[in-house]
Amino acid sequence: MKLVFFGTSGFACPAFRALDDRYGIELVVTQPDRPAGRHAKLHPSPVKQVVFERGLALIQPNNINDPEAVEILRDISPDVIVVASYGQLLKAVVFDLAQMGTINIHASLLPAYRGAAPVNWAIMLGEKKTGVSTFFIERGLDTGDILLAESLDIGPDETAAELEDRLAQLGSNVILKTLGGLASESLQAAPQPQHGVSLAPSLVRDDGRIDWHQSATRIHNLVRGTIPWPGAWTQIANHRVKIHRTKLTHLASGVLHPGEIGPSETNRLLVGTEDRLVEILELQREGKPRITGRDFLHGLHLPASFI
């Protein structure tokens, strides 16, 4: 099986390794190196780093649909193209090149959470279960016929980063089963259901802003779902504070208004919400190191509130 792999983020790496071990990969396509860090130094993608380890052929087009990139793919004449967290939209001139089709590994149970950030939105919206789907890429956004789907439970305190790691491992198993089923002609694609469709667009920085007037559960899910980016944040005395870890309590907010910080005698950084108190376990003032909620509380002059 002549295989080309498209991928960029860490989510793609387990599937990349599994496919190369099983079939060998003719060509890897990943995003161009991007600036990162304080000095904006160019950094290779996680997938490119695996390419270095394995010595595979690689291209990094600014636009995969440009004629030069398409010609490289056409010369290979792949049997199948596998896409996992690549980061560019493929046009028909690309996805029609593969004899068996172009297959995407998507981190949701389609048709739920179509889009770029399915793991984040599943946690932010309080889902208890998610999974991985493989499907044939077509012109719509994650609308192609489904090949396989497998599910897993989301832990009550699991972050998006932790869940994505587990889904990446699941995805490597699902894509091997998918290609094996197609090769043996034992697997048939099926149209996606018309009900249960939802979208998971890319996150922006303001998606991480905490509204303390929401429920404690929703705030806890926001914190978990925005790790590692954009991160949940709030403000106190005109200073931005990033919230890294929270814990739900069974304590009613009572006399504490939304965002108001509880008394220091508790020795816990408890904050009022719409219903219950949320405990902040780790947080970080802008430009400062991460500290525990307890240490933050001891440095405050109460009463104080997050806004």
N, C-alpha and C positions, 0 to 999 in steps of 0.2 A: 504494500500500500504506500503510494507516494504522498507524503503528508507535508503540508505547510502550516505553520503555527503563527497566529497573531496574538500577542499579549504584551502587557506592559507592567501592571502592578503585581504586588506579592501574591494576590489571589490566584494569578495565572500560573505561578511557579510549580506547585505540586502536579497539576495536569501536564504542564510542559515536560517535567522530568519523567512522569509515567508514560507519556506518549513516546518520548524519545527512547526510553528503555524498551518499550514493547515493539515499536514500529521503525524507529529512526525518523528523524525529521530532516527534510530536504532543505528547508529555508525557514528562518524565523524573521518575523516582522514586528518591530516594536517602535514606540514613539521616539522622536529625537531626544537627546539628552537635554535636561531642563536645569535652569539655575536653582540652587537651593542653598540655604544657610546664610549667615550674616554677610558673607563676601560674594554671594550669588555665583558660586563656582558651579560649573556644569557637572551634573551627576547622571550616571547611567541609570536606566530603569532596573528594577529587580530582575526582570526577565533578561535584560542584556547581561547582567552579572552572571546568570546561569549559562548564557551563551559562551561567555569567556571561559567558564569552567569546562565546557564540553567541546569547544572548538568548532561550533556549527556556523554555517553561512548565515549572514545577518544583513538586513537592510532597515533603514530608519527614515522613510520618506516623510516629508512634511505633510503630504497629502497622498494617501494610498491610492486614490482614484486618478492620480495624474498618469498620463500615457507612459512615462518612463517606468514607473513602478508596475503598471499593468503589464507592460511588455516583459519584465523580468518574471512575473508570475506565469504569463502565457508560455514562456520558454520552458518552464518547469513542467507545465501541464499536470497539475496535481490531481490525484484521485479525490482528495478531500482537503478542505481547509477547516481548521479548528480555531475558533476565536474565543478568547477569555480575557475580559477586562482590558481590551485593547485601547479604547479611548477615541476612536475615529469612526464615523459612519461609513459603511461600505456601500458603494453603489453596485448596480447590477453588473457593470462591466468587470467588477472584481468577484462578487460572490457567485456569478454564473460560470466562472472559469473551472471550478472543481467538478470532476465527472460525477462524483457521488453526492455533491452538494457542499455547502458551507455551513458548518454547525457551530452554534454559539453555546457556551456554558454560562448559564445565568443563575445568579444567587437568589432565586425566589421560586415559589411554586406558581408558575404562570397559569392564568393571566394576571395574577396579583403582582404588584410592584414592578411593572415594566419601567425601565429607565436606568439611569446611571448609578443610583444610590439605594438599591433595594434592601441592603442589610441595615443601613441607618434608619430608613423609614419604617421597616418592620418593627424595630425596637422602639422607636419614638412613638409609634402608634399602638404599642402595647400588645403586639402579636405574641402568642405563646408557642407558635410553631412556624417554621419556614423550611427551606430546602433548596435543592438545586434542580434546574430543568435544563435539558439539552433540546435544542430546536433548530430547524433549518432557517437560516437568515433569508428574509425577503425584504421588500421595499418598506414595510411598516416598521414601527419601533417595537421590537421584541414581540411581533405578532405572528411569527411563522409557526408551522406545524410542529407539535411537540413530539419528541422521540422517547425520552425517558424523564422521569422525575422521582426524586427520593427526598424524604423529609427528615427533619430532626427537631427536637424541642429546644426552645430558647430558655436559658436559665434566668431566674428572676433578677439576678444582679449582673448578668453577663453584658459586657460592653460590645459595641460594634466591632472593635478590633479583635476581640476574642472570638466572637461568633464568625467573623469572616475567615479566621484561621481554620475553624472547624469546617466551614462550608467549602473552603478551598480543598481540604483533604477529601471531603465527600465528592466534590466535583471531579477530582482525579479518578475516583472509582467509577462515577457515572459515565464519564466520557469513554473509558475503556469498555464498559458494558455496551455503550451506544455503538461504538465502531465495530465491536465484535458482533453485535446483533445485525448491523447493516451488512457486514461481510458475509455472514451466514444466511442472510435473507430471512432471519427469524424476527426482525423488528420492523414494524410499520409505523410511520408517522401519523399523527391524528391532529385534526384542527383544534385550536384552542377553544375552550368553552366561551360562550358569549357573555356569561354572567361572571361576576367576581373580578372584573377588570379594575385595576387601580394603577396609579402612576407613582414613580419614585424619582423625581427630578434631582439633578445635582444640588448639593447643599451650598448655601452662601453663608457668609459670616453671621448675618443677623438671624439665621435659623437657630443659632445656639443661644440667643438671648432668653433668659429665664423670665417668665411672667409669674410672679409669686401669687397672683390671683387664681392661678390654675390649681388643680388638685395635686396632692403630694405625689400620687402615683405618676401623673403626667410629667411632673418636674423630674422625678427620679428616672423615668424613661428617656427624657430629653438628655439628661446628663450621660446616661449609658450609650444612647444612640448617636451622640456627636463626638465620641472618642474614636480616633484621635483628632479628627477635624470636622467642623471648625471649633469644637469644644464648647461646652456650656459656659455662659458668663453672665455676670450681673455687675452692679455698681454699688459702691458705698462711698459716701463723701466725695463724689466725683472721680473716684478711682475705679478702674475696671478690675474685676476679680474673676479669675477663671475657676470654675468648680470642677474638680477632677473626680470626686467620688462622694456619693451620698448613700444614705441608708433610710429606708422607710421606718417609721415608728407607728405604734398604735395609740399615740397620744393625740387627743383632739387639740386643735390650735387654741381653743379657749379664748382667752383675752388677748392673745397675740394677733396683731393684724398681719395680713400677707406681707412677707418680707421682713417682719420685725424679728429681732434676735432675742432669744430667751435669756433668762437670768444666768449669771456666771456660776451660781451655786450648783447648777447641774453638772458642771465640768464637761458639758457637751455643747457643741455649736448647733443649737436647735433653732429652726426658723419656721415662722408661721406661713401657712398656705391657705388655700380655700377651705381645706378640711382638717388634715392632720399635720403634725409637726414633721419636718424633714430634718434629719441630722446630716450635717456636712462633715465628712471625714477627712477630706483633703482638698485644699484650695491654694490659690496662688495670686497674689497681687501682681499687677503689671510690673515687669522688670525685677521681680523678686523670686526667690526659690519657692518651691512647693513646701507647704507646712501642713500640720494636722489642724483639724478644726479646733481642737482644744488649745493649741498654742495661739491660734488666731484670736480665740475668745479672750484669752488672758491679756492680750495687748489692746483690747478695745475699751473705750469709755462708753458704758451703757447709760441710757438706752440708745440703741442704734438699729438701723434697718438697711437691708438691701433693697435696691430699687431697679 
